[in-house]
Amino acid sequence: MAAMAKYNRSNPAVKRILQEVKEMQSNPSPDFMALPLEEDIFEWQFAILGPRDSEFECGIYHGRIQLPSDYPFKPPSFMLLTPSGRFEIQKKICLSISNYHPEHWQPSWSVRTALVALIAFMPTNPGGALGSLDYKKEDRRALAIKSREAPPKFGSPERQKLIDEIHEQMLSKAPPVPQVLPNGPNEESNQLPAADSFGEHADKPDEGGNTVGSVSGSLNDPTEPESESGVAENTAEAPLAEVTNPHLPEASRRESIRRVPLAPQNPVVAIQKPKHDRLLTLAAFGLTLAIMALVIKKFLKINGLAGFIEGKF
């Protein structure tokens, strides 16, 4: 920067610019780099890294800053040279830190401040501002990757030499290109539990539904065929023809139910059941006779015939 010695250091703008150049070199930023031309310190070449966690990430975007003669009391103008899908190239862009809005500019701001703001503006909605573009994220990501391949071609050999130098420096600072998958691991892991839970829930209602359906169907709907457990439970009530040949057609099975008497499967129960019935009948008969005898005896006693009957007997 020996050529800067020709500038009048008493000029407020020159003094401020040289101060910012010194600050830039002593305190470099990992996110951007900017240097003025030796032949014109009011023109700067810069490059910024695309903001992290955005479609511009890892991109290297070159641009040009033109400082006014009464800098820093008036804002600079900005022009992007690298296609980004966010700003038009080689056209002054409209930002609150640019000369399109001098009412927002503050003299305490600097080139460093403006570049930090420019990086922050990239992922925002363009809103139809001058020099802004609204590409799809996929297109912007593709442009970000392509921007690393080579610096843009612009201006005189001196400008191009500075652009190439800045690009090489920024490429050494830039992180590797992130791998963007169509279906990331999070999406796949979110789908697997859903599929597993769906299969589990789909199986459980089927098991419960079939069990309840078979039981309620065999109890409430005589037109539905019974399950094997239903046939085993109702064997004692089944007709002989149905038990010996359960594969008969439905019409023949109904006919056999009407014509063939029931065949008890437990002979002991069949024999004991009538015996108990006879005993109960005899007991009831004997109780009835005893009651009748008491009633007759009471009647005779009331009418004075009890002694006659007792003497007779």
The 8 nearest C-alpha neighbors of each residue, nearest first, counted from 0:
[[1, 2, 3, 37, 4, 36, 35, 38],
 [0, 2, 3, 4, 37, 5, 38, 6],
 [3, 1, 4, 0, 37, 5, 38, 6],
 [4, 2, 5, 1, 6, 0, 37, 40],
 [3, 5, 2, 6, 1, 7, 0, 8],
 [6, 4, 3, 2, 7, 1, 8, 38],
 [5, 7, 4, 3, 8, 13, 2, 10],
 [8, 6, 9, 10, 5, 13, 4, 14],
 [9, 7, 14, 10, 13, 6, 11, 4],
 [8, 10, 7, 11, 14, 13, 12, 6],
 [9, 11, 13, 8, 12, 7, 14, 6],
 [12, 10, 14, 13, 15, 9, 8, 69],
 [11, 13, 70, 15, 14, 10, 69, 16],
 [14, 12, 16, 10, 15, 11, 8, 17],
 [13, 15, 11, 8, 17, 12, 16, 10],
 [14, 16, 18, 12, 13, 17, 11, 19],
 [17, 15, 13, 19, 18, 14, 12, 20],
 [18, 16, 20, 14, 19, 15, 13, 21],
 [17, 19, 15, 21, 16, 20, 14, 22],
 [20, 18, 22, 16, 21, 17, 23, 15],
 [21, 19, 17, 23, 22, 18, 16, 24],
 [20, 22, 18, 24, 19, 23, 25, 17],
 [23, 21, 19, 25, 20, 24, 26, 18],
 [24, 22, 20, 26, 27, 21, 25, 19],
 [25, 23, 21, 22, 26, 27, 20, 19],
 [26, 24, 22, 23, 21, 27, 20, 28],
 [25, 27, 23, 24, 22, 28, 21, 29],
 [28, 26, 23, 24, 25, 29, 32, 22],
 [27, 29, 30, 31, 26, 32, 23, 111],
 [28, 30, 31, 172, 27, 32, 169, 173],
 [31, 29, 48, 28, 47, 32, 172, 169],
 [30, 32, 47, 46, 28, 29, 48, 33],
 [31, 33, 45, 46, 47, 165, 28, 34],
 [32, 34, 45, 44, 43, 46, 31, 35],
 [35, 33, 43, 44, 45, 36, 20, 32],
 [36, 34, 43, 40, 42, 44, 37, 41],
 [35, 37, 39, 40, 38, 43, 42, 34],
 [36, 38, 39, 2, 0, 40, 35, 3],
 [37, 39, 36, 40, 2, 3, 35, 157],
 [38, 40, 36, 41, 37, 42, 35, 43],
 [39, 41, 35, 36, 42, 37, 38, 43],
 [42, 40, 66, 39, 65, 43, 35, 67],
 [43, 41, 65, 40, 35, 64, 39, 36],
 [44, 42, 35, 64, 34, 63, 36, 45],
 [43, 45, 63, 34, 33, 62, 35, 64],
 [46, 44, 33, 62, 32, 61, 63, 43],
 [45, 47, 61, 60, 32, 31, 62, 59],
 [46, 48, 31, 60, 59, 30, 49, 61],
 [49, 47, 59, 30, 58, 57, 31, 50],
 [48, 50, 56, 55, 58, 57, 47, 51],
 [51, 49, 56, 55, 53, 118, 48, 52],
 [50, 52, 56, 53, 49, 55, 57, 54],
 [53, 51, 56, 50, 54, 55, 49, 122],
 [54, 52, 55, 51, 56, 50, 122, 49],
 [53, 55, 140, 56, 136, 139, 52, 137],
 [56, 54, 49, 53, 143, 58, 140, 50],
 [55, 57, 49, 51, 50, 53, 58, 54],
 [58, 56, 49, 176, 173, 48, 174, 55],
 [57, 59, 143, 49, 56, 48, 55, 146],
 [60, 58, 48, 146, 47, 147, 46, 49],
 [61, 59, 81, 46, 47, 58, 48, 62],
 [62, 60, 46, 80, 81, 45, 79, 59],
 [63, 61, 79, 80, 45, 78, 44, 46],
 [62, 64, 44, 78, 43, 77, 45, 79],
 [65, 63, 77, 43, 42, 76, 66, 44],
 [64, 66, 42, 76, 75, 41, 43, 67],
 [65, 67, 75, 41, 70, 42, 64, 68],
 [68, 66, 70, 69, 75, 65, 73, 41],
 [67, 69, 70, 12, 66, 41, 73, 71],
 [68, 70, 67, 12, 72, 71, 73, 11],
 [71, 69, 72, 12, 67, 73, 68, 66],
 [70, 72, 106, 73, 69, 12, 74, 15],
 [71, 73, 70, 106, 69, 74, 105, 104],
 [72, 74, 70, 71, 69, 101, 67, 75],
 [73, 75, 98, 97, 104, 101, 71, 96],
 [76, 74, 66, 97, 65, 98, 67, 64],
 [75, 77, 97, 65, 98, 64, 91, 66],
 [78, 76, 64, 91, 63, 92, 97, 65],
 [77, 79, 91, 63, 90, 62, 89, 92],
 [80, 78, 62, 88, 89, 81, 61, 63],
 [79, 81, 88, 62, 61, 89, 151, 78],
 [82, 80, 60, 61, 79, 151, 83, 88],
 [83, 81, 84, 88, 80, 142, 87, 86],
 [82, 84, 85, 142, 139, 81, 86, 143],
 [83, 85, 134, 139, 132, 86, 82, 133],
 [86, 84, 132, 83, 131, 133, 121, 134],
 [87, 85, 131, 132, 130, 84, 83, 88],
 [88, 86, 130, 131, 90, 132, 89, 79],
 [87, 89, 80, 79, 90, 82, 81, 86],
 [90, 88, 80, 78, 79, 87, 91, 62],
 [91, 89, 78, 88, 87, 92, 130, 79],
 [92, 90, 78, 77, 130, 76, 93, 89],
 [91, 93, 130, 129, 77, 78, 90, 94],
 [92, 94, 129, 99, 128, 130, 97, 91],
 [95, 93, 97, 96, 92, 99, 100, 98],
 [94, 96, 100, 97, 103, 93, 99, 104],
 [97, 95, 94, 104, 113, 74, 103, 100],
 [98, 96, 94, 76, 99, 75, 74, 95],
 [97, 99, 74, 100, 101, 76, 75, 96],
 [98, 100, 97, 93, 101, 94, 95, 76],
 [101, 99, 98, 102, 95, 103, 97, 96],
 [100, 102, 104, 98, 103, 74, 99, 73],
 [101, 103, 100, 104, 105, 95, 99, 98],
 [104, 102, 101, 100, 95, 105, 96, 97],
 [105, 103, 101, 102, 74, 96, 106, 73],
 [104, 106, 107, 108, 103, 72, 74, 71],
 [107, 105, 71, 72, 108, 104, 73, 109],
 [108, 106, 105, 109, 71, 104, 72, 112],
 [107, 109, 106, 105, 112, 110, 113, 104],
 [110, 108, 112, 111, 113, 107, 19, 71],
 [111, 109, 113, 112, 114, 108, 19, 33],
 [110, 112, 109, 114, 113, 115, 23, 108],
 [111, 113, 109, 115, 110, 114, 108, 116],
 [112, 114, 110, 116, 111, 115, 117, 109],
 [115, 113, 117, 111, 116, 112, 110, 118],
 [114, 116, 112, 118, 117, 113, 111, 119],
 [117, 115, 119, 113, 114, 118, 120, 112],
 [116, 118, 114, 120, 119, 115, 113, 121],
 [119, 117, 115, 120, 116, 121, 50, 114],
 [118, 120, 116, 117, 121, 115, 122, 50],
 [121, 119, 117, 123, 118, 122, 116, 94],
 [120, 122, 118, 123, 119, 117, 85, 50],
 [123, 121, 120, 53, 124, 119, 50, 55],
 [124, 122, 120, 121, 125, 119, 126, 85],
 [123, 125, 126, 122, 133, 121, 120, 127],
 [126, 124, 127, 131, 128, 123, 133, 132],
 [125, 127, 124, 128, 131, 133, 123, 132],
 [128, 126, 125, 131, 129, 132, 130, 133],
 [129, 127, 131, 126, 125, 93, 130, 92],
 [130, 128, 93, 131, 92, 127, 91, 94],
 [129, 131, 92, 87, 86, 90, 128, 91],
 [132, 130, 86, 129, 128, 85, 125, 87],
 [133, 131, 85, 86, 84, 134, 87, 125],
 [132, 134, 85, 84, 125, 135, 131, 124],
 [135, 133, 84, 132, 138, 139, 136, 85],
 [134, 136, 138, 137, 139, 133, 84, 140],
 [135, 137, 139, 138, 54, 140, 134, 84],
 [136, 138, 140, 135, 139, 141, 54, 134],
 [139, 137, 141, 135, 140, 136, 142, 134],
 [138, 140, 136, 142, 84, 141, 137, 83],
 [141, 139, 54, 143, 137, 142, 138, 55],
 [140, 142, 138, 144, 143, 139, 145, 137],
 [143, 141, 145, 139, 140, 144, 83, 146],
 [144, 142, 58, 140, 146, 141, 145, 55],
 [145, 143, 141, 142, 146, 147, 58, 140],
 [144, 146, 142, 147, 143, 148, 141, 58],
 [147, 145, 143, 144, 148, 59, 58, 142],
 [146, 148, 145, 149, 144, 59, 58, 170],
 [147, 149, 146, 145, 150, 144, 59, 170],
 [148, 150, 147, 146, 151, 166, 145, 163],
 [151, 149, 166, 163, 152, 162, 148, 146],
 [152, 150, 81, 153, 80, 149, 61, 162],
 [153, 151, 159, 150, 154, 80, 162, 149],
 [152, 154, 159, 151, 155, 158, 80, 162],
 [155, 153, 158, 159, 156, 152, 157, 162],
 [154, 156, 158, 157, 159, 153, 160, 152],
 [157, 155, 159, 158, 160, 154, 153, 161],
 [156, 158, 160, 155, 159, 161, 36, 154],
 [159, 157, 155, 161, 156, 160, 154, 162],
 [160, 158, 162, 156, 161, 157, 163, 153],
 [159, 161, 157, 163, 158, 162, 156, 164],
 [162, 160, 164, 158, 159, 163, 165, 157],
 [161, 163, 159, 165, 164, 160, 166, 158],
 [164, 162, 166, 160, 161, 165, 159, 150],
 [163, 165, 161, 167, 162, 166, 160, 168],
 [164, 166, 168, 162, 167, 163, 169, 161],
 [167, 165, 163, 169, 168, 164, 170, 150],
 [166, 168, 170, 164, 165, 169, 163, 171],
 [167, 169, 165, 171, 166, 170, 164, 172],
 [170, 168, 172, 166, 171, 167, 173, 165],
 [171, 169, 173, 167, 172, 168, 166, 147],
 [170, 172, 169, 168, 173, 167, 174, 166],
 [173, 171, 169, 170, 29, 174, 168, 30],
 [172, 174, 170, 171, 169, 57, 175, 48],
 [175, 173, 57, 172, 176, 171, 170, 177],
 [176, 174, 177, 173, 57, 178, 172, 56],
 [175, 177, 57, 178, 174, 144, 56, 58],
 [178, 176, 179, 175, 57, 56, 174, 144],
 [177, 179, 180, 176, 175, 183, 181, 144],
 [178, 180, 177, 181, 183, 182, 176, 140],
 [179, 181, 183, 182, 178, 184, 177, 186],
 [182, 180, 183, 179, 186, 184, 178, 187],
 [183, 181, 180, 186, 184, 187, 185, 179],
 [182, 184, 180, 186, 185, 181, 187, 179],
 [183, 185, 187, 186, 188, 182, 189, 180],
 [186, 184, 188, 183, 187, 189, 182, 190],
 [187, 185, 189, 183, 184, 188, 182, 190],
 [186, 188, 184, 190, 189, 185, 191, 183],
 [189, 187, 185, 191, 190, 186, 184, 192],
 [190, 188, 186, 187, 191, 185, 192, 193],
 [189, 191, 187, 193, 188, 192, 194, 186],
 [190, 192, 194, 193, 188, 189, 195, 187],
 [193, 191, 195, 194, 190, 196, 189, 188],
 [192, 194, 190, 196, 191, 195, 197, 189],
 [193, 195, 197, 191, 192, 196, 190, 198],
 [196, 194, 192, 198, 197, 193, 191, 199],
 [195, 197, 199, 193, 198, 194, 192, 200],
 [196, 198, 194, 200, 195, 199, 201, 193],
 [199, 197, 201, 195, 196, 200, 202, 194],
 [200, 198, 196, 202, 201, 197, 195, 203],
 [201, 199, 197, 203, 202, 198, 196, 204],
 [200, 202, 198, 199, 203, 197, 204, 205],
 [203, 201, 205, 199, 200, 204, 198, 206],
 [202, 204, 206, 200, 205, 201, 207, 199],
 [205, 203, 207, 208, 206, 202, 201, 200],
 [204, 206, 208, 202, 203, 207, 209, 201],
 [207, 205, 203, 209, 204, 208, 210, 202],
 [206, 208, 204, 210, 209, 205, 203, 211],
 [207, 209, 205, 211, 204, 210, 206, 212],
 [208, 210, 212, 206, 207, 211, 205, 213],
 [211, 209, 207, 213, 212, 208, 206, 214],
 [212, 210, 214, 208, 213, 209, 215, 207],
 [211, 213, 209, 215, 210, 214, 216, 208],
 [214, 212, 216, 210, 211, 215, 209, 217],
 [215, 213, 211, 217, 216, 212, 218, 210],
 [214, 216, 218, 212, 217, 213, 219, 211],
 [215, 217, 220, 213, 219, 214, 218, 212],
 [218, 216, 214, 225, 215, 220, 219, 213],
 [219, 217, 215, 216, 220, 214, 221, 213],
 [220, 218, 216, 215, 217, 221, 214, 222],
 [219, 221, 216, 222, 217, 223, 218, 215],
 [222, 220, 223, 217, 219, 218, 216, 224],
 [221, 223, 220, 224, 217, 216, 219, 225],
 [224, 222, 221, 220, 216, 225, 217, 213],
 [225, 223, 222, 226, 217, 221, 216, 213],
 [224, 226, 217, 229, 230, 223, 227, 213],
 [225, 227, 229, 228, 230, 224, 213, 217],
 [226, 228, 230, 229, 231, 225, 232, 224],
 [229, 227, 231, 226, 230, 232, 225, 233],
 [228, 230, 226, 232, 227, 231, 225, 233],
 [231, 229, 227, 233, 232, 228, 234, 225],
 [232, 230, 228, 234, 229, 233, 227, 235],
 [231, 233, 229, 230, 234, 228, 235, 227],
 [232, 234, 230, 236, 231, 235, 229, 237],
 [235, 233, 237, 231, 236, 232, 230, 242],
 [236, 234, 233, 237, 264, 263, 232, 262],
 [237, 235, 234, 233, 238, 261, 263, 262],
 [236, 238, 234, 235, 233, 241, 242, 239],
 [239, 237, 261, 241, 240, 256, 259, 242],
 [240, 238, 242, 241, 262, 243, 261, 237],
 [239, 241, 243, 242, 238, 244, 255, 259],
 [242, 240, 245, 244, 238, 239, 243, 252],
 [243, 241, 239, 244, 240, 245, 238, 237],
 [242, 244, 240, 241, 239, 245, 238, 246],
 [245, 243, 241, 246, 242, 240, 247, 239],
 [244, 246, 241, 247, 242, 243, 240, 252],
 [247, 245, 244, 248, 241, 249, 252, 243],
 [248, 246, 245, 252, 251, 244, 249, 241],
 [249, 247, 251, 250, 252, 246, 245, 253],
 [248, 250, 252, 251, 253, 247, 254, 246],
 [249, 251, 253, 252, 248, 254, 247, 255],
 [252, 250, 254, 248, 253, 249, 255, 247],
 [251, 253, 249, 255, 254, 250, 247, 241],
 [252, 254, 256, 250, 255, 251, 249, 257],
 [255, 253, 251, 257, 256, 252, 250, 258],
 [256, 254, 252, 258, 257, 253, 259, 240],
 [255, 257, 253, 254, 238, 258, 259, 252],
 [256, 258, 254, 255, 259, 253, 260, 238],
 [257, 259, 255, 256, 254, 260, 253, 238],
 [258, 260, 255, 256, 257, 238, 261, 239],
 [261, 259, 262, 238, 258, 239, 256, 257],
 [260, 262, 238, 239, 263, 259, 237, 236],
 [261, 263, 239, 264, 260, 238, 235, 237],
 [264, 262, 265, 261, 235, 266, 269, 236],
 [263, 265, 235, 266, 262, 234, 269, 268],
 [264, 266, 268, 267, 263, 269, 235, 270],
 [267, 265, 269, 268, 270, 264, 263, 271],
 [268, 266, 270, 269, 265, 271, 272, 264],
 [267, 269, 271, 266, 265, 270, 272, 263],
 [268, 270, 266, 267, 272, 271, 265, 263],
 [271, 269, 267, 268, 272, 273, 266, 274],
 [272, 270, 274, 268, 273, 269, 267, 275],
 [271, 273, 275, 274, 269, 270, 268, 276],
 [274, 272, 276, 275, 271, 270, 277, 269],
 [275, 273, 271, 277, 276, 272, 278, 270],
 [274, 276, 278, 272, 273, 277, 271, 279],
 [275, 277, 273, 279, 274, 278, 280, 272],
 [278, 276, 280, 274, 279, 275, 281, 273],
 [279, 277, 281, 275, 280, 276, 282, 274],
 [278, 280, 282, 276, 277, 281, 283, 275],
 [279, 281, 277, 283, 278, 282, 284, 276],
 [282, 280, 284, 278, 283, 279, 285, 277],
 [281, 283, 279, 285, 284, 280, 278, 286],
 [282, 284, 286, 280, 281, 285, 279, 287],
 [283, 285, 281, 287, 282, 286, 280, 288],
 [286, 284, 288, 282, 287, 283, 281, 289],
 [287, 285, 283, 289, 284, 288, 282, 290],
 [286, 288, 284, 290, 285, 289, 283, 291],
 [289, 287, 291, 285, 290, 286, 292, 284],
 [290, 288, 292, 286, 291, 287, 285, 293],
 [289, 291, 293, 287, 288, 292, 294, 286],
 [290, 292, 288, 294, 289, 293, 295, 287],
 [293, 291, 289, 295, 294, 290, 296, 288],
 [294, 292, 296, 290, 291, 295, 297, 289],
 [293, 295, 291, 297, 292, 296, 298, 290],
 [296, 294, 298, 292, 297, 293, 291, 299],
 [297, 295, 293, 299, 298, 294, 292, 300],
 [296, 298, 300, 294, 295, 299, 293, 301],
 [297, 299, 295, 301, 296, 300, 294, 302],
 [300, 298, 304, 305, 302, 296, 301, 297],
 [301, 299, 305, 297, 303, 302, 298, 304],
 [300, 302, 298, 299, 303, 297, 304, 305],
 [301, 303, 299, 300, 304, 298, 305, 297],
 [304, 302, 300, 305, 301, 299, 306, 307],
 [303, 305, 299, 307, 306, 302, 300, 308],
 [304, 306, 300, 299, 308, 307, 303, 309],
 [307, 305, 309, 308, 304, 310, 303, 300],
 [308, 306, 310, 304, 305, 309, 311, 303],
 [307, 309, 311, 305, 306, 310, 312, 304],
 [308, 310, 306, 312, 311, 307, 305, 304],
 [311, 309, 307, 312, 308, 306, 305, 304],
 [310, 312, 308, 309, 307, 306, 305, 304],
 [311, 309, 310, 308, 307, 306, 305, 304]]
